[in-house]
Amino acid sequence: MDVQKADFRELDKEGNAEGIRDIKFLLDIPLTITVEIGRTKMLINDLLQLGQGSVIELDKLAGESMEILVNNKVIAKGEVVVVNEKFGIRLTDVVSPTDRLKQLR
């Protein structure tokens, strides 16, 4: 059995290991946020029949909360608003940080 001595780095006054950068640099990483208004399933034949003016029925009801996703993980729910003639989302329910971490697994 090959046994080796553990190599632990010295900690500085803030508790960071020497040579390891502060993780604050992660705060500048851009993420894509997606708002999902609904889903549906359809046959390829029905998809090919779609044209301008076609209506696709979704599984959500009008006025129902929209899901806000980051990397395909739900982080919040909200309602659609219009701000300066652009669509936006007002957050009505945010997933707790603990639950968000659980989704990463």
N, C-alpha and C positions, 0 to 999 in steps of 0.2 A: 504494500500500500504506500503510495507516494504522498507524504504529508508536507505542506508548506506553511510557513509562518504568514499570518495575515498582515497586510500592509495598510495601515490606517493613516490618512493624511491629518496633519495638524489643523485645528479649527482656529479661525480668527475670532475677534471680539464679537462679531455678529453671528457666529456659529456656522459660517460658510467654510467649506473645505478649501484649502489653499489651491489655487489654480482653477477652481470652478467658478464660472461667471454667475452673477446674480440672474435669476430667472425672469427678471423684469423685461428682458429683451423680448420675451414671448408676447408681451402686450402689444407690440407693433406688427404682429403677423396678421395680414388681411384674411378675412373669412368671407365666404359667400353665404348669405342668408336667403332662404327660400320660404315663401308663404304658400301653403297649399290650400287651395279653395275647395278641392274635392277630387274624387277619383271615379272611374267607371271602367267597366270591361266591355269590349265589343269584339265582334268577329271581324276578321280581316276583310271579308266581303262588305260588311257595313262601313268599315273604315274607308274602303275604296270608293264608296258611294257618296262620301261627304263632299260638299262643294261650298262655295261662298253662300252665306246665309243659313247654313245647316246649324242645328242646335244639338249639342251633346248634353244629355242629362247626367248630372253628377250625383254622388251619394249624399251630399250635404244639403241641408235646407237653407233657404234664404234667411239671412239674419243669424245663422249659426256661427259659432266661433271658428276662426281660421287658425291653422297650426303654423307656428313659426319654427323652422328647422335650421340647424347648423350642422353641416356634414351629415345630413339625413337623420339627425337626432332631434326630437321635439324638445325645445327649450322653453316655449311659451305658447300661449293662445291669445288671440286678439280679435278686434273687430275692424272692419274696413272703414277708413275715413278718407275724406278728400281735403288736401291741403294745397292751396295755391294751384288748383286745377290738376294736381297729381294725386294718385292713390297713395295711401299710407296705411299703417296698421297701428291701432291703439292697443297696447298690451293690457289684457284683462286678467291674466293668470300666468305667473312665471314659475317654472319648475325650480324647486329648491336646489341649491348647490350640491347637496348630498345626493339627491336623485340624479342630477346631471352627471356626477362622477360615476354613479352606478351604471349609467348608460354606456360609458366608455369601455366597460368590460366585455 
